[in-house]
Amino acid sequence: MNARMGSRGYSVTLDQPALTSCIDLELAYARSRSFRKLCDEWSRNSQPT
């Protein structure tokens, strides 16, 4: 694993703004069916009833 990650190591990003700054959410939505499904579920479940 060290050969692939170099000296950075693994760390979990718990801070949402930091995570979203690392990920292109529009690209993820465009290229990932499972991400689109997740977003659609969030949208359906966050609508007032």
CHARMM-style PDB file with segment names, atoms N, HN, CA, C and O in Angstrom:
ATOM      1  N   MET     1       0.815  -1.192   0.000  1.00  0.00      PROA
ATOM      2  CA  MET     1       0.000   0.000   0.000  1.00  0.00      PROA
ATOM      3  C   MET     1       0.864   1.264   0.000  1.00  0.00      PROA
ATOM      4  O   MET     1       0.499   2.252  -0.636  1.00  0.00      PROA
ATOM      5  N   ASN     2       1.987   1.250   0.692  1.00  0.00      PROA
ATOM      6  HN  ASN     2       2.283   0.447   1.209  1.00  0.00      PROA
ATOM      7  CA  ASN     2       2.853   2.422   0.742  1.00  0.00      PROA
ATOM      8  C   ASN     2       3.332   2.847  -0.631  1.00  0.00      PROA
ATOM      9  O   ASN     2       3.529   4.037  -0.878  1.00  0.00      PROA
ATOM     10  N   ALA     3       3.522   1.889  -1.530  1.00  0.00      PROA
ATOM     11  HN  ALA     3       3.362   0.923  -1.330  1.00  0.00      PROA
ATOM     12  CA  ALA     3       3.979   2.232  -2.878  1.00  0.00      PROA
ATOM     13  C   ALA     3       2.950   3.091  -3.596  1.00  0.00      PROA
ATOM     14  O   ALA     3       3.314   3.971  -4.375  1.00  0.00      PROA
ATOM     15  N   ARG     4       1.680   2.847  -3.344  1.00  0.00      PROA
ATOM     16  HN  ARG     4       1.384   2.132  -2.711  1.00  0.00      PROA
ATOM     17  CA  ARG     4       0.625   3.616  -4.012  1.00  0.00      PROA
ATOM     18  C   ARG     4       0.336   4.938  -3.322  1.00  0.00      PROA
ATOM     19  O   ARG     4       0.045   5.930  -3.990  1.00  0.00      PROA
ATOM     20  N   MET     5       0.410   4.971  -2.023  1.00  0.00      PROA
ATOM     21  HN  MET     5       0.647   4.165  -1.480  1.00  0.00      PROA
ATOM     22  CA  MET     5       0.032   6.171  -1.284  1.00  0.00      PROA
ATOM     23  C   MET     5       1.220   7.060  -0.939  1.00  0.00      PROA
ATOM     24  O   MET     5       1.032   8.202  -0.519  1.00  0.00      PROA
ATOM     25  N   GLY     6       2.410   6.568  -1.105  1.00  0.00      PROA
ATOM     26  HN  GLY     6       2.563   5.640  -1.446  1.00  0.00      PROA
ATOM     27  CA  GLY     6       3.579   7.363  -0.772  1.00  0.00      PROA
ATOM     28  C   GLY     6       3.646   7.650   0.706  1.00  0.00      PROA
ATOM     29  O   GLY     6       3.255   6.813   1.520  1.00  0.00      PROA
ATOM     30  N   SER     7       4.131   8.809   1.064  1.00  0.00      PROA
ATOM     31  HN  SER     7       4.449   9.489   0.403  1.00  0.00      PROA
ATOM     32  CA  SER     7       4.290   9.145   2.484  1.00  0.00      PROA
ATOM     33  C   SER     7       3.045   9.784   3.088  1.00  0.00      PROA
ATOM     34  O   SER     7       3.013  10.060   4.287  1.00  0.00      PROA
ATOM     35  N   ARG     8       2.014  10.024   2.268  1.00  0.00      PROA
ATOM     36  HN  ARG     8       2.040   9.800   1.293  1.00  0.00      PROA
ATOM     37  CA  ARG     8       0.819  10.701   2.770  1.00  0.00      PROA
ATOM     38  C   ARG     8       0.067   9.869   3.796  1.00  0.00      PROA
ATOM     39  O   ARG     8      -0.433  10.406   4.784  1.00  0.00      PROA
ATOM     40  N   GLY     9      -0.017   8.576   3.573  1.00  0.00      PROA
ATOM     41  HN  GLY     9       0.390   8.140   2.770  1.00  0.00      PROA
ATOM     42  CA  GLY     9      -0.808   7.740   4.464  1.00  0.00      PROA
ATOM     43  C   GLY     9      -2.282   7.951   4.226  1.00  0.00      PROA
ATOM     44  O   GLY     9      -2.679   8.731   3.360  1.00  0.00      PROA
ATOM     45  N   TYR    10      -3.082   7.261   4.991  1.00  0.00      PROA
ATOM     46  HN  TYR    10      -2.759   6.628   5.694  1.00  0.00      PROA
ATOM     47  CA  TYR    10      -4.529   7.341   4.856  1.00  0.00      PROA
ATOM     48  C   TYR    10      -5.107   8.159   5.995  1.00  0.00      PROA
ATOM     49  O   TYR    10      -4.725   7.986   7.153  1.00  0.00      PROA
ATOM     50  N   SER    11      -6.017   9.038   5.667  1.00  0.00      PROA
ATOM     51  HN  SER    11      -6.327   9.178   4.727  1.00  0.00      PROA
ATOM     52  CA  SER    11      -6.736   9.772   6.704  1.00  0.00      PROA
ATOM     53  C   SER    11      -8.180   9.961   6.249  1.00  0.00      PROA
ATOM     54  O   SER    11      -8.442  10.201   5.070  1.00  0.00      PROA
ATOM     55  N   VAL    12      -9.089   9.855   7.170  1.00  0.00      PROA
ATOM     56  HN  VAL    12      -8.876   9.661   8.128  1.00  0.00      PROA
ATOM     57  CA  VAL    12     -10.504  10.016   6.886  1.00  0.00      PROA
ATOM     58  C   VAL    12     -10.840  11.495   6.955  1.00  0.00      PROA
ATOM     59  O   VAL    12     -10.416  12.187   7.881  1.00  0.00      PROA
ATOM     60  N   THR    13     -11.603  11.989   5.975  1.00  0.00      PROA
ATOM     61  HN  THR    13     -11.947  11.427   5.223  1.00  0.00      PROA
ATOM     62  CA  THR    13     -12.039  13.376   5.984  1.00  0.00      PROA
ATOM     63  C   THR    13     -13.427  13.435   6.586  1.00  0.00      PROA
ATOM     64  O   THR    13     -14.395  12.979   5.977  1.00  0.00      PROA
ATOM     65  N   LEU    14     -13.529  13.997   7.783  1.00  0.00      PROA
ATOM     66  HN  LEU    14     -12.743  14.368   8.278  1.00  0.00      PROA
ATOM     67  CA  LEU    14     -14.805  14.089   8.475  1.00  0.00      PROA
ATOM     68  C   LEU    14     -15.460  15.449   8.286  1.00  0.00      PROA
ATOM     69  O   LEU    14     -16.640  15.620   8.592  1.00  0.00      PROA
ATOM     70  N   ASP    15     -14.713  16.399   7.792  1.00  0.00      PROA
ATOM     71  HN  ASP    15     -13.754  16.260   7.544  1.00  0.00      PROA
ATOM     72  CA  ASP    15     -15.199  17.754   7.614  1.00  0.00      PROA
ATOM     73  C   ASP    15     -15.831  17.881   6.224  1.00  0.00      PROA
ATOM     74  O   ASP    15     -15.124  17.782   5.221  1.00  0.00      PROA
ATOM     75  N   GLN    16     -17.142  18.096   6.147  1.00  0.00      PROA
ATOM     76  HN  GLN    16     -17.717  18.176   6.962  1.00  0.00      PROA
ATOM     77  CA  GLN    16     -17.838  18.129   4.868  1.00  0.00      PROA
ATOM     78  C   GLN    16     -17.271  19.167   3.895  1.00  0.00      PROA
ATOM     79  O   GLN    16     -17.056  18.820   2.733  1.00  0.00      PROA
ATOM     80  N   PRO    17     -17.016  20.416   4.294  1.00  0.00      PROA
ATOM     81  CA  PRO    17     -16.439  21.370   3.342  1.00  0.00      PROA
ATOM     82  C   PRO    17     -15.083  20.905   2.798  1.00  0.00      PROA
ATOM     83  O   PRO    17     -14.782  21.110   1.623  1.00  0.00      PROA
ATOM     84  N   ALA    18     -14.273  20.285   3.648  1.00  0.00      PROA
ATOM     85  HN  ALA    18     -14.517  20.118   4.603  1.00  0.00      PROA
ATOM     86  CA  ALA    18     -12.976  19.794   3.176  1.00  0.00      PROA
ATOM     87  C   ALA    18     -13.172  18.661   2.179  1.00  0.00      PROA
ATOM     88  O   ALA    18     -12.462  18.577   1.178  1.00  0.00      PROA
ATOM     89  N   LEU    19     -14.136  17.793   2.456  1.00  0.00      PROA
ATOM     90  HN  LEU    19     -14.713  17.861   3.270  1.00  0.00      PROA
ATOM     91  CA  LEU    19     -14.402  16.677   1.546  1.00  0.00      PROA
ATOM     92  C   LEU    19     -14.916  17.179   0.207  1.00  0.00      PROA
ATOM     93  O   LEU    19     -14.443  16.733  -0.838  1.00  0.00      PROA
ATOM     94  N   THR    20     -15.870  18.093   0.219  1.00  0.00      PROA
ATOM     95  HN  THR    20     -16.254  18.455   1.068  1.00  0.00      PROA
ATOM     96  CA  THR    20     -16.426  18.580  -1.039  1.00  0.00      PROA
ATOM     97  C   THR    20     -15.427  19.419  -1.832  1.00  0.00      PROA
ATOM     98  O   THR    20     -15.557  19.548  -3.049  1.00  0.00      PROA
ATOM     99  N   SER    21     -14.439  19.986  -1.161  1.00  0.00      PROA
ATOM    100  HN  SER    21     -14.333  19.881  -0.172  1.00  0.00      PROA
ATOM    101  CA  SER    21     -13.419  20.720  -1.901  1.00  0.00      PROA
ATOM    102  C   SER    21     -12.498  19.775  -2.663  1.00  0.00      PROA
ATOM    103  O   SER    21     -11.820  20.187  -3.604  1.00  0.00      PROA
ATOM    104  N   CYS    22     -12.474  18.504  -2.254  1.00  0.00      PROA
ATOM    105  HN  CYS    22     -13.024  18.169  -1.489  1.00  0.00      PROA
ATOM    106  CA  CYS    22     -11.633  17.505  -2.904  1.00  0.00      PROA
ATOM    107  C   CYS    22     -12.353  16.749  -4.021  1.00  0.00      PROA
ATOM    108  O   CYS    22     -11.713  16.091  -4.840  1.00  0.00      PROA
ATOM    109  N   ILE    23     -13.681  16.844  -4.053  1.00  0.00      PROA
ATOM    110  HN  ILE    23     -14.201  17.379  -3.387  1.00  0.00      PROA
ATOM    111  CA  ILE    23     -14.470  16.052  -4.983  1.00  0.00      PROA
ATOM    112  C   ILE    23     -15.269  16.969  -5.897  1.00  0.00      PROA
ATOM    113  O   ILE    23     -15.899  17.918  -5.428  1.00  0.00      PROA
ATOM    114  N   ASP    24     -15.248  16.696  -7.188  1.00  0.00      PROA
ATOM    115  HN  ASP    24     -14.736  15.925  -7.569  1.00  0.00      PROA
ATOM    116  CA  ASP    24     -16.078  17.414  -8.143  1.00  0.00      PROA
ATOM    117  C   ASP    24     -17.448  16.732  -8.139  1.00  0.00      PROA
ATOM    118  O   ASP    24     -17.639  15.707  -8.793  1.00  0.00      PROA
ATOM    119  N   LEU    25     -18.396  17.306  -7.403  1.00  0.00      PROA
ATOM    120  HN  LEU    25     -18.241  18.139  -6.872  1.00  0.00      PROA
ATOM    121  CA  LEU    25     -19.705  16.677  -7.230  1.00  0.00      PROA
ATOM    122  C   LEU    25     -20.487  16.597  -8.537  1.00  0.00      PROA
ATOM    123  O   LEU    25     -21.215  15.628  -8.755  1.00  0.00      PROA
ATOM    124  N   GLU    26     -20.355  17.584  -9.401  1.00  0.00      PROA
ATOM    125  HN  GLU    26     -19.764  18.371  -9.224  1.00  0.00      PROA
ATOM    126  CA  GLU    26     -21.042  17.532 -10.695  1.00  0.00      PROA
ATOM    127  C   GLU    26     -20.501  16.397 -11.551  1.00  0.00      PROA
ATOM    128  O   GLU    26     -21.266  15.702 -12.219  1.00  0.00      PROA
ATOM    129  N   LEU    27     -19.194  16.204 -11.534  1.00  0.00      PROA
ATOM    130  HN  LEU    27     -18.572  16.768 -10.991  1.00  0.00      PROA
ATOM    131  CA  LEU    27     -18.590  15.111 -12.289  1.00  0.00      PROA
ATOM    132  C   LEU    27     -19.004  13.766 -11.702  1.00  0.00      PROA
ATOM    133  O   LEU    27     -19.302  12.829 -12.443  1.00  0.00      PROA
ATOM    134  N   ALA    28     -19.023  13.669 -10.392  1.00  0.00      PROA
ATOM    135  HN  ALA    28     -18.781  14.430  -9.790  1.00  0.00      PROA
ATOM    136  CA  ALA    28     -19.462  12.431  -9.748  1.00  0.00      PROA
ATOM    137  C   ALA    28     -20.906  12.130 -10.127  1.00  0.00      PROA
ATOM    138  O   ALA    28     -21.241  10.979 -10.407  1.00  0.00      PROA
ATOM    139  N   TYR    29     -21.761  13.142 -10.139  1.00  0.00      PROA
ATOM    140  HN  TYR    29     -21.489  14.076  -9.912  1.00  0.00      PROA
ATOM    141  CA  TYR    29     -23.160  12.948 -10.505  1.00  0.00      PROA
ATOM    142  C   TYR    29     -23.279  12.512 -11.965  1.00  0.00      PROA
ATOM    143  O   TYR    29     -24.090  11.647 -12.298  1.00  0.00      PROA
ATOM    144  N   ALA    30     -22.476  13.107 -12.821  1.00  0.00      PROA
ATOM    145  HN  ALA    30     -21.817  13.810 -12.552  1.00  0.00      PROA
ATOM    146  CA  ALA    30     -22.541  12.781 -14.253  1.00  0.00      PROA
ATOM    147  C   ALA    30     -22.017  11.383 -14.564  1.00  0.00      PROA
ATOM    148  O   ALA    30     -22.501  10.737 -15.493  1.00  0.00      PROA
ATOM    149  N   ARG    31     -21.042  10.912 -13.807  1.00  0.00      PROA
ATOM    150  HN  ARG    31     -20.648  11.437 -13.053  1.00  0.00      PROA
ATOM    151  CA  ARG    31     -20.371   9.654 -14.163  1.00  0.00      PROA
ATOM    152  C   ARG    31     -20.713   8.455 -13.284  1.00  0.00      PROA
ATOM    153  O   ARG    31     -20.310   7.334 -13.593  1.00  0.00      PROA
ATOM    154  N   SER    32     -21.443   8.668 -12.204  1.00  0.00      PROA
ATOM    155  HN  SER    32     -21.770   9.579 -11.952  1.00  0.00      PROA
ATOM    156  CA  SER    32     -21.682   7.569 -11.268  1.00  0.00      PROA
ATOM    157  C   SER    32     -23.174   7.344 -11.046  1.00  0.00      PROA
ATOM    158  O   SER    32     -23.848   8.160 -10.419  1.00  0.00      PROA
ATOM    159  N   ARG    33     -23.672   6.245 -11.561  1.00  0.00      PROA
ATOM    160  HN  ARG    33     -23.124   5.582 -12.071  1.00  0.00      PROA
ATOM    161  CA  ARG    33     -25.078   5.915 -11.391  1.00  0.00      PROA
ATOM    162  C   ARG    33     -25.436   5.781  -9.906  1.00  0.00      PROA
ATOM    163  O   ARG    33     -26.501   6.229  -9.480  1.00  0.00      PROA
ATOM    164  N   SER    34     -24.552   5.170  -9.127  1.00  0.00      PROA
ATOM    165  HN  SER    34     -23.687   4.807  -9.473  1.00  0.00      PROA
ATOM    166  CA  SER    34     -24.848   4.993  -7.706  1.00  0.00      PROA
ATOM    167  C   SER    34     -24.865   6.338  -6.976  1.00  0.00      PROA
ATOM    168  O   SER    34     -25.646   6.514  -6.041  1.00  0.00      PROA
ATOM    169  N   PHE    35     -24.026   7.281  -7.383  1.00  0.00      PROA
ATOM    170  HN  PHE    35     -23.392   7.137  -8.143  1.00  0.00      PROA
ATOM    171  CA  PHE    35     -24.039   8.604  -6.760  1.00  0.00      PROA
ATOM    172  C   PHE    35     -25.330   9.340  -7.121  1.00  0.00      PROA
ATOM    173  O   PHE    35     -25.916  10.012  -6.272  1.00  0.00      PROA
ATOM    174  N   ARG    36     -25.778   9.219  -8.381  1.00  0.00      PROA
ATOM    175  HN  ARG    36     -25.301   8.673  -9.071  1.00  0.00      PROA
ATOM    176  CA  ARG    36     -27.046   9.822  -8.786  1.00  0.00      PROA
ATOM    177  C   ARG    36     -28.201   9.229  -7.978  1.00  0.00      PROA
ATOM    178  O   ARG    36     -29.097   9.954  -7.545  1.00  0.00      PROA
ATOM    179  N   LYS    37     -28.176   7.919  -7.777  1.00  0.00      PROA
ATOM    180  HN  LYS    37     -27.449   7.330  -8.129  1.00  0.00      PROA
ATOM    181  CA  LYS    37     -29.226   7.262  -6.997  1.00  0.00      PROA
ATOM    182  C   LYS    37     -29.230   7.800  -5.566  1.00  0.00      PROA
ATOM    183  O   LYS    37     -30.294   8.082  -5.014  1.00  0.00      PROA
ATOM    184  N   LEU    38     -28.056   7.944  -4.967  1.00  0.00      PROA
ATOM    185  HN  LEU    38     -27.192   7.715  -5.416  1.00  0.00      PROA
ATOM    186  CA  LEU    38     -27.946   8.499  -3.622  1.00  0.00      PROA
ATOM    187  C   LEU    38     -28.528   9.908  -3.570  1.00  0.00      PROA
ATOM    188  O   LEU    38     -29.304  10.226  -2.670  1.00  0.00      PROA
ATOM    189  N   CYS    39     -28.158  10.751  -4.530  1.00  0.00      PROA
ATOM    190  HN  CYS    39     -27.528  10.492  -5.262  1.00  0.00      PROA
ATOM    191  CA  CYS    39     -28.668  12.126  -4.571  1.00  0.00      PROA
ATOM    192  C   CYS    39     -30.185  12.144  -4.738  1.00  0.00      PROA
ATOM    193  O   CYS    39     -30.869  12.944  -4.100  1.00  0.00      PROA
ATOM    194  N   ASP    40     -30.711  11.270  -5.590  1.00  0.00      PROA
ATOM    195  HN  ASP    40     -30.154  10.621  -6.108  1.00  0.00      PROA
ATOM    196  CA  ASP    40     -32.156  11.198  -5.792  1.00  0.00      PROA
ATOM    197  C   ASP    40     -32.868  10.775  -4.515  1.00  0.00      PROA
ATOM    198  O   ASP    40     -33.931  11.306  -4.191  1.00  0.00      PROA
ATOM    199  N   GLU    41     -32.290   9.821  -3.785  1.00  0.00      PROA
ATOM    200  HN  GLU    41     -31.427   9.389  -4.048  1.00  0.00      PROA
ATOM    201  CA  GLU    41     -32.872   9.390  -2.508  1.00  0.00      PROA
ATOM    202  C   GLU    41     -32.867  10.537  -1.504  1.00  0.00      PROA
ATOM    203  O   GLU    41     -33.860  10.764  -0.812  1.00  0.00      PROA
ATOM    204  N   TRP    42     -31.757  11.257  -1.423  1.00  0.00      PROA
ATOM    205  HN  TRP    42     -30.950  11.073  -1.985  1.00  0.00      PROA
ATOM    206  CA  TRP    42     -31.688  12.411  -0.521  1.00  0.00      PROA
ATOM    207  C   TRP    42     -32.768  13.430  -0.882  1.00  0.00      PROA
ATOM    208  O   TRP    42     -33.448  13.969  -0.009  1.00  0.00      PROA
ATOM    209  N   SER    43     -32.911  13.680  -2.171  1.00  0.00      PROA
ATOM    210  HN  SER    43     -32.359  13.241  -2.880  1.00  0.00      PROA
ATOM    211  CA  SER    43     -33.883  14.662  -2.626  1.00  0.00      PROA
ATOM    212  C   SER    43     -35.307  14.217  -2.278  1.00  0.00      PROA
ATOM    213  O   SER    43     -36.097  15.018  -1.778  1.00  0.00      PROA
ATOM    214  N   ARG    44     -35.636  12.970  -2.533  1.00  0.00      PROA
ATOM    215  HN  ARG    44     -34.995  12.319  -2.939  1.00  0.00      PROA
ATOM    216  CA  ARG    44     -36.977  12.462  -2.226  1.00  0.00      PROA
ATOM    217  C   ARG    44     -37.255  12.503  -0.725  1.00  0.00      PROA
ATOM    218  O   ARG    44     -38.358  12.860  -0.310  1.00  0.00      PROA
ATOM    219  N   ASN    45     -36.280  12.146   0.077  1.00  0.00      PROA
ATOM    220  HN  ASN    45     -35.385  11.856  -0.261  1.00  0.00      PROA
ATOM    221  CA  ASN    45     -36.489  12.063   1.520  1.00  0.00      PROA
ATOM    222  C   ASN    45     -36.395  13.410   2.231  1.00  0.00      PROA
ATOM    223  O   ASN    45     -36.764  13.514   3.401  1.00  0.00      PROA
ATOM    224  N   SER    46     -35.915  14.423   1.556  1.00  0.00      PROA
ATOM    225  HN  SER    46     -35.615  14.339   0.606  1.00  0.00      PROA
ATOM    226  CA  SER    46     -35.805  15.732   2.198  1.00  0.00      PROA
ATOM    227  C   SER    46     -36.978  16.642   1.818  1.00  0.00      PROA
ATOM    228  O   SER    46     -37.068  17.770   2.303  1.00  0.00      PROA
ATOM    229  N   GLN    47     -37.865  16.162   0.964  1.00  0.00      PROA
ATOM    230  HN  GLN    47     -37.792  15.246   0.571  1.00  0.00      PROA
ATOM    231  CA  GLN    47     -39.044  16.951   0.570  1.00  0.00      PROA
ATOM    232  C   GLN    47     -40.056  16.942   1.711  1.00  0.00      PROA
ATOM    233  O   GLN    47     -40.310  15.898   2.313  1.00  0.00      PROA
ATOM    234  N   PRO    48     -40.630  18.097   2.006  1.00  0.00      PROA
ATOM    235  CA  PRO    48     -41.674  18.122   3.043  1.00  0.00      PROA
ATOM    236  C   PRO    48     -42.899  17.332   2.561  1.00  0.00      PROA
ATOM    237  O   PRO    48     -43.240  17.351   1.378  1.00  0.00      PROA
ATOM    238  N   THR    49     -43.540  16.653   3.482  1.00  0.00      PROA
ATOM    239  HN  THR    49     -43.263  16.638   4.443  1.00  0.00      PROA
ATOM    240  CA  THR    49     -44.713  15.850   3.116  1.00  0.00      PROA
ATOM    241  C   THR    49     -45.997  16.507   3.525  1.00  0.00      PROA
ATOM    242  OT1 THR    49     -47.073  15.959   3.289  1.00  0.00      PROA
TER     243      THR     49
END
